[in-house]
Amino acid sequence: MEEYRHLNIKLTPQRIAILDYLKGNKSHPSAEDIFKAVKKEFPTMSFATVYNTLEALKNKGNVQELKIDSSKKRYDPDCSTHHHLICTKCKSIVDIFNDFKLNLSEDLTEGFDLIGNSIEFFGVCHDCK
């Protein structure tokens, strides 16, 4: 519980279970995936608890919401700068930790001050080939 104090959210046993599930998770789970996994430990927990916890974490910058899959939001507990490689068949997601230097001319940025970027690469994973 102490390790999550810095998140500045109310820490209930259900939220701690959600945080434990997310910790180090590289599968980029959906709220439904998290709900199914944590419900085993807390059978009376509602989906709203998972969703509200994810929203609180997202609003505080402790989880990234990925809109890669149009049918459901996915979540990434790794908020460091990185990119994603997405399988177009099974929708699995792999993190890419590489800095791609993109120099956009001012006519392309239309006066925006760029503060970051996120690149999505698409392909077919080895399991789906």
C-alpha positions as a Python dict, from the first residue, in 0.01 Angstrom:
ca = {
    (1, 'M'): (0, 0, 0),
    (2, 'E'): (288, 238, 79),
    (3, 'E'): (428, 204, -271),
    (4, 'Y'): (109, 358, -415),
    (5, 'R'): (75, 656, -178),
    (6, 'H'): (247, 887, -428),
    (7, 'L'): (-42, 835, -673),
    (8, 'N'): (-264, 1060, -462),
    (9, 'I'): (-579, 852, -503),
    (10, 'K'): (-792, 686, -239),
    (11, 'L'): (-642, 342, -178),
    (12, 'T'): (-906, 77, -117),
    (13, 'P'): (-826, -296, -124),
    (14, 'Q'): (-992, -317, -469),
    (15, 'R'): (-784, -29, -605),
    (16, 'I'): (-468, -184, -466),
    (17, 'A'): (-556, -509, -647),
    (18, 'I'): (-603, -311, -971),
    (19, 'L'): (-269, -135, -918),
    (20, 'D'): (-99, -467, -844),
    (21, 'Y'): (-240, -609, -1168),
    (22, 'L'): (-115, -309, -1366),
    (23, 'K'): (230, -302, -1205),
    (24, 'G'): (478, -415, -1468),
    (25, 'N'): (196, -534, -1696),
    (26, 'K'): (305, -510, -2058),
    (27, 'S'): (-10, -656, -2216),
    (28, 'H'): (-185, -317, -2242),
    (29, 'P'): (-505, -458, -2089),
    (30, 'S'): (-855, -323, -2139),
    (31, 'A'): (-1077, -232, -1844),
    (32, 'E'): (-1260, -560, -1910),
    (33, 'D'): (-934, -758, -1890),
    (34, 'I'): (-848, -593, -1558),
    (35, 'F'): (-1200, -648, -1426),
    (36, 'K'): (-1193, -1021, -1510),
    (37, 'A'): (-852, -1067, -1346),
    (38, 'V'): (-925, -872, -1027),
    (39, 'K'): (-1281, -1002, -986),
    (40, 'K'): (-1133, -1341, -894),
    (41, 'E'): (-999, -1186, -573),
    (42, 'F'): (-1295, -948, -521),
    (43, 'P'): (-1609, -1122, -657),
    (44, 'T'): (-1840, -838, -550),
    (45, 'M'): (-1635, -566, -721),
    (46, 'S'): (-1815, -375, -995),
    (47, 'F'): (-1684, -285, -1338),
    (48, 'A'): (-1741, 79, -1241),
    (49, 'T'): (-1472, 46, -973),
    (50, 'V'): (-1218, -62, -1235),
    (51, 'Y'): (-1324, 206, -1482),
    (52, 'N'): (-1326, 483, -1218),
    (53, 'T'): (-984, 377, -1090),
    (54, 'L'): (-843, 384, -1444),
    (55, 'E'): (-995, 729, -1500),
    (56, 'A'): (-843, 857, -1174),
    (57, 'L'): (-502, 714, -1270),
    (58, 'K'): (-529, 860, -1622),
    (59, 'N'): (-626, 1204, -1490),
    (60, 'K'): (-325, 1204, -1255),
    (61, 'G'): (-88, 1092, -1534),
    (62, 'N'): (-22, 748, -1386),
    (63, 'V'): (-156, 541, -1674),
    (64, 'Q'): (-189, 604, -2046),
    (65, 'E'): (-517, 541, -2224),
    (66, 'L'): (-456, 390, -2566),
    (67, 'K'): (-722, 426, -2833),
    (68, 'I'): (-553, 183, -3068),
    (69, 'D'): (-841, -64, -3069),
    (70, 'S'): (-1163, 102, -3185),
    (71, 'S'): (-1374, -155, -3000),
    (72, 'K'): (-1221, -86, -2655),
    (73, 'K'): (-976, 136, -2473),
    (74, 'R'): (-651, -20, -2362),
    (75, 'Y'): (-430, 98, -2077),
    (76, 'D'): (-55, 124, -2042),
    (77, 'P'): (91, 162, -1693),
    (78, 'D'): (425, 268, -1844),
    (79, 'C'): (400, 646, -1881),
    (80, 'S'): (755, 689, -2007),
    (81, 'T'): (799, 811, -2363),
    (82, 'H'): (764, 517, -2598),
    (83, 'H'): (579, 400, -2907),
    (84, 'H'): (367, 97, -2993),
    (85, 'L'): (366, -183, -3247),
    (86, 'I'): (17, -327, -3295),
    (87, 'C'): (-80, -658, -3455),
    (88, 'T'): (-364, -589, -3701),
    (89, 'K'): (-506, -938, -3646),
    (90, 'C'): (-501, -1014, -3272),
    (91, 'K'): (-451, -653, -3151),
    (92, 'S'): (-152, -743, -2931),
    (93, 'I'): (67, -444, -2852),
    (94, 'V'): (444, -426, -2808),
    (95, 'D'): (628, -128, -2661),
    (96, 'I'): (904, 31, -2868),
    (97, 'F'): (1161, 228, -2670),
    (98, 'N'): (1336, 413, -2946),
    (99, 'D'): (1362, 787, -2999),
    (100, 'F'): (1261, 881, -3351),
    (101, 'K'): (1387, 1230, -3431),
    (102, 'L'): (1119, 1406, -3629),
    (103, 'N'): (1187, 1757, -3745),
    (104, 'L'): (862, 1909, -3863),
    (105, 'S'): (879, 2235, -4049),
    (106, 'E'): (672, 2527, -3927),
    (107, 'D'): (434, 2501, -4222),
    (108, 'L'): (347, 2147, -4107),
    (109, 'T'): (304, 2238, -3739),
    (110, 'E'): (81, 2537, -3818),
    (111, 'G'): (222, 2734, -3525),
    (112, 'F'): (193, 2454, -3269),
    (113, 'D'): (464, 2423, -3005),
    (114, 'L'): (539, 2051, -3013),
    (115, 'I'): (570, 1884, -2673),
    (116, 'G'): (594, 1519, -2776),
    (117, 'N'): (488, 1248, -3014),
    (118, 'S'): (355, 897, -3015),
    (119, 'I'): (405, 668, -3310),
    (120, 'E'): (198, 359, -3382),
    (121, 'F'): (339, 90, -3608),
    (122, 'F'): (112, -180, -3749),
    (123, 'G'): (196, -531, -3861),
    (124, 'V'): (120, -898, -3806),
    (125, 'C'): (278, -1064, -3502),
    (126, 'H'): (465, -1395, -3519),
    (127, 'D'): (169, -1581, -3361),
    (128, 'C'): (-75, -1459, -3630),
    (129, 'K'): (149, -1523, -3932),
}
